[in-house]
Amino acid sequence: MGGKSYIRPDSSAHWYTGDGEPRHDANLRTARKELLYPSVTTVLSAKSAPGLEAWKRNELLLAALDLPEDVRDANDVDLAAKYIMQQSTKKVEAAVARGTFVHDSIEAMFNNESWDKENTQLQAVAEWIEAKCVDHKWSEESLVNKEVGYAGRADTLMDHEEYGLTLVDFKTQDVKKSRKGEWAPRCYDKFVFQLSAYSQCLPVQPRLLSLVINNNADEVYERFWSEDEAAEAWEVFKHIHAVWCHDKKFYPAKHEVEVSA
């Protein structure tokens, strides 16, 4: 095999201009030249995700164990490797497509546009919006924090019927059942890291809410983050941002210093 690499480090990243315009065609080299800002999710990629990595390895193992006879009989390492990689990434691609579909549908709900009202999971989200949203401020808004040096697109800012001004992040999830047979959604630290970063781009600090949408049932689950959790998450995010800058040898916050100087 000659030491051939079939799995390469993930170099994907999302970038924004100082005005919040997405630059999907950009890479790190372009960002340096044009003084772009990394997205919040790009910054958070500097933090390891052991659970996610274990899940990816498990998918690779399952794909390898389920290798079809024709691929085995071909005795072609490149063919087998290509098949395993394609099969192991199917669930990731499906999850991304599902998340995009749900987010687009929610944006349509807030904008009084058409969405699939026959979809019972979307109906559950619509019922939550009807019950909890007193006033919708915006959805899918690009935000920039030039002082620290990052940007991103937040899901929704609204007035919640109980908590007032609230920044909401919608998360689709294959929720599992507990040993008691009850749905047990999981909320990860990165959820609040992401929300806290977005909130620090706003003039007024809102409450932070992750809304988990169950892919396996017609249910949604609120996870409000306390002020203490939000404050701690912001401090952690700044440290992760510093690590990302160090790793990339790129310090986007200096854009403003250079301009003002």
Secondary structure, DSSP 4 states (H G I P E B T S, - for coil): -TT--SS-------EE-TTS-B-TT--HHHHHHHT-EEBHHHHHTTS--HHHHHHHHHHHHHHHHT--HHHHHHT-HHHHHHHHHHHHTHHHHHHHHHHHHHHHHHHHHHTT----TT-HHHHHHHHHHHHHEEEEEEEEEEEEETTTTEEEEEEEEEEETTTEEEEEEEEEE-PEE-TTS-EE----HHHHHHHHHHHTTSSSPPEEEEEEEETTSS-EEEEEEPHHHHHHHHHHHHHHHHHHHHHHT--TTHHHHHHH-
